[in-house]
């Protein structure tokens, strides 16, 4: 009996070892051309945990839709990538599982990147990448960037030459995505929070006093003709890029996605965070976050958690940045010289710390169009800022109610 009990004990020890898992195999969906960023981490994880990790590159934008079919069919991943603005609907539809270790590890990430994936007190993804607006200036036109928006406004008035299409600062302020950078620091918000800390779509803060003040400031650029009408409307962002690439514009507010285009055009550019507003606060921006999530159909949830915790150690995150140039929201890496000494990476990292996560609830889809339409009416038709924003928010509420009734 003693020998038998020892034998059974040995079996139990092996069976319940902290590094023994049910499936012993993981399938990970990574973004296109980004798997190279986790190659070493995957190899080290496989060695330490005696398991197999299969990494498949699938276009980031299609992963959530693909999971809806592949998950229930048993052909989906254990781990996939998700943008923060899709997390709300993914939770409602039961596509993602909460990540338990993030309750303990969340302080290792910038707070805004974690809150972007938080719903009902649970964290549903490990933040991988942050994207937000930045200031890009042409070093051949503007020797050094200014610190304040007022300086950019004064510079824009002095530089203005509409006939030759020479401008100071250009920014597409008829889009909420860009205009929010002036609104939020004065007290505007998209959705308030309910008593449990969740986004409350019944509370829309885009027509309050702060919102009006921010748009009145933005309107100065249009009233003075410092921003041309050609960058209003749906195709305006392309015109903004073309003007900057002509070499006649001092600076633009855009995102890191535009930098390759500017580089190809031969622009000698510099990059900084957004400037300071007249109230002394830096311009804000929406924060886009991509994260790793665990599918509710994962074959081995525990192993998936171990994997995500393992590959997001600072040494692996740093290597991922070096291989992909995507900015990670891991605090220990954001203060590393590899980022702080790189102008582009540092600007994104600093601005990300000032940004607000794009709301992740499905009702956000009902906000963009009414707000963009109202902003355009302010600049094109000189409509009262207060009246236009009030009308937009009324329409947002109406569309949210219609959306809910159709769910």
ChimeraX attribute file (.defattr): number of C-alpha atoms within 10 A of each C-alpha:
attribute: neighborCount
match mode: 1-to-1
recipient: residues
	/A:1	6
	/A:2	7
	/A:3	8
	/A:4	9
	/A:5	10
	/A:6	11
	/A:7	12
	/A:8	11
	/A:9	12
	/A:10	11
	/A:11	12
	/A:12	11
	/A:13	12
	/A:14	11
	/A:15	13
	/A:16	10
	/A:17	10
	/A:18	11
	/A:19	15
	/A:20	16
	/A:21	18
	/A:22	11
	/A:23	14
	/A:24	17
	/A:25	18
	/A:26	22
	/A:27	20
	/A:28	24
	/A:29	24
	/A:30	22
	/A:31	19
	/A:32	13
	/A:33	11
	/A:34	17
	/A:35	19
	/A:36	16
	/A:37	21
	/A:38	20
	/A:39	17
	/A:40	14
	/A:41	21
	/A:42	20
	/A:43	13
	/A:44	13
	/A:45	19
	/A:46	17
	/A:47	11
	/A:48	10
	/A:49	16
	/A:50	14
	/A:51	17
	/A:52	16
	/A:53	17
	/A:54	11
	/A:55	20
	/A:56	15
	/A:57	15
	/A:58	19
	/A:59	13
	/A:60	17
	/A:61	13
	/A:62	12
	/A:63	21
	/A:64	21
	/A:65	10
	/A:66	12
	/A:67	21
	/A:68	15
	/A:69	12
	/A:70	15
	/A:71	18
	/A:72	12
	/A:73	10
	/A:74	12
	/A:75	12
	/A:76	22
	/A:77	23
	/A:78	23
	/A:79	26
	/A:80	25
	/A:81	26
	/A:82	28
	/A:83	25
	/A:84	28
	/A:85	22
	/A:86	18
	/A:87	27
	/A:88	20
	/A:89	15
	/A:90	22
	/A:91	17
	/A:92	12
	/A:93	10
	/A:94	12
	/A:95	19
	/A:96	24
	/A:97	19
	/A:98	21
	/A:99	21
	/A:100	14
	/A:101	14
	/A:102	21
	/A:103	13
	/A:104	8
	/A:105	11
	/A:106	17
	/A:107	12
	/A:108	17
	/A:109	20
	/A:110	20
	/A:111	16
	/A:112	22
	/A:113	30
	/A:114	24
	/A:115	20
	/A:116	28
	/A:117	29
	/A:118	20
	/A:119	19
	/A:120	10
	/A:121	13
	/A:122	15
	/A:123	22
	/A:124	29
	/A:125	31
	/A:126	28
	/A:127	29
	/A:128	23
	/A:129	19
	/A:130	26
	/A:131	23
	/A:132	26
	/A:133	27
	/A:134	24
	/A:135	24
	/A:136	27
	/A:137	26
	/A:138	23
	/A:139	17
	/A:140	15
	/A:141	15
	/A:142	16
	/A:143	11
	/A:144	12
	/A:145	19
	/A:146	16
	/A:147	15
	/A:148	17
	/A:149	19
	/A:150	15
	/A:151	14
	/A:152	20
	/A:153	18
	/A:154	14
	/A:155	18
	/A:156	24
	/A:157	17
	/A:158	12
	/A:159	17
	/A:160	19
	/A:161	15
	/A:162	12
	/A:163	6
	/A:164	8
	/A:165	14
	/A:166	19
	/A:167	26
	/A:168	25
	/A:169	26
	/A:170	24
	/A:171	21
	/A:172	22
	/A:173	25
	/A:174	26
	/A:175	22
	/A:176	23
	/A:177	17
	/A:178	18
	/A:179	24
	/A:180	24
	/A:181	26
	/A:182	29
	/A:183	28
	/A:184	24
	/A:185	23
	/A:186	23
	/A:187	16
	/A:188	23
	/A:189	19
	/A:190	21
	/A:191	19
	/A:192	15
	/A:193	13
	/A:194	12
	/A:195	7
	/A:196	9
	/A:197	12
	/A:198	15
	/A:199	20
	/A:200	16
	/A:201	21
	/A:202	15
	/A:203	15
	/A:204	20
	/A:205	19
	/A:206	25
	/A:207	25
	/A:208	18
	/A:209	14
	/A:210	19
	/A:211	25
	/A:212	24
	/A:213	21
	/A:214	22
	/A:215	25
	/A:216	17
	/A:217	16
	/A:218	22
	/A:219	20
	/A:220	14
	/A:221	22
	/A:222	17
	/A:223	13
	/A:224	13
	/A:225	16
	/A:226	24
	/A:227	25
	/A:228	19
	/A:229	13
	/A:230	12
	/A:231	20
	/A:232	21
	/A:233	14
	/A:234	10
	/A:235	10
	/A:236	18
	/A:237	17
	/A:238	12
	/A:239	15
	/A:240	22
	/A:241	19
	/A:242	15
	/A:243	18
	/A:244	26
	/A:245	18
	/A:246	14
	/A:247	20
	/A:248	18
	/A:249	26
	/A:250	26
	/A:251	25
	/A:252	22
	/A:253	20
	/A:254	21
	/A:255	14
	/A:256	18
	/A:257	11
	/A:258	11
	/A:259	17
	/A:260	10
	/A:261	13
	/A:262	20
	/A:263	12
	/A:264	9
	/A:265	14
	/A:266	12
	/A:267	18
	/A:268	13
	/A:269	17
	/A:270	19
	/A:271	24
	/A:272	22
	/A:273	25
	/A:274	26
	/A:275	22
	/A:276	19
	/A:277	21
	/A:278	13
	/A:279	8
	/A:280	10
	/A:281	15
	/A:282	21
	/A:283	25
	/A:284	28
	/A:285	29
	/A:286	23
	/A:287	24
	/A:288	22
	/A:289	28
	/A:290	23
	/A:291	22
	/A:292	21
	/A:293	29
	/A:294	26
	/A:295	26
	/A:296	19
	/A:297	22
	/A:298	21
	/A:299	19
	/A:300	19
	/A:301	21
	/A:302	17
	/A:303	23
	/A:304	25
	/A:305	20
	/A:306	14
	/A:307	20
	/A:308	20
	/A:309	15
	/A:310	15
	/A:311	19
	/A:312	20
	/A:313	15
	/A:314	18
	/A:315	12
	/A:316	19
	/A:317	22
	/A:318	22
	/A:319	18
	/A:320	25
	/A:321	20
	/A:322	14
	/A:323	15
	/A:324	14
	/A:325	16
	/A:326	18
	/A:327	25
	/A:328	30
	/A:329	26
	/A:330	25
	/A:331	15
	/A:332	16
	/A:333	23
	/A:334	22
	/A:335	14
	/A:336	13
	/A:337	10
	/A:338	14
	/A:339	22
	/A:340	16
	/A:341	11
	/A:342	11
	/A:343	14
	/A:344	21
	/A:345	22
	/A:346	22
	/A:347	23
	/A:348	28
	/A:349	27
	/A:350	18
	/A:351	27
	/A:352	28
	/A:353	18
	/A:354	22
	/A:355	23
	/A:356	24
	/A:357	23
	/A:358	20
	/A:359	24
	/A:360	22
	/A:361	22
	/A:362	18
	/A:363	22
	/A:364	17
	/A:365	15
	/A:366	18
	/A:367	20
	/A:368	14
	/A:369	15
	/A:370	19
	/A:371	26
	/A:372	20
	/A:373	17
	/A:374	25
	/A:375	27
	/A:376	19
	/A:377	17
	/A:378	21
	/A:379	22
	/A:380	14
	/A:381	10
	/A:382	14
	/A:383	15
	/A:384	15
	/A:385	22
	/A:386	18
	/A:387	13
	/A:388	22
	/A:389	27
	/A:390	18
	/A:391	15
	/A:392	23
	/A:393	22
	/A:394	15
	/A:395	17
	/A:396	25
	/A:397	18
	/A:398	12
	/A:399	17
	/A:400	20
	/A:401	15
	/A:402	12
	/A:403	14
	/A:404	10
	/A:405	8
	/A:406	7
	/A:407	5
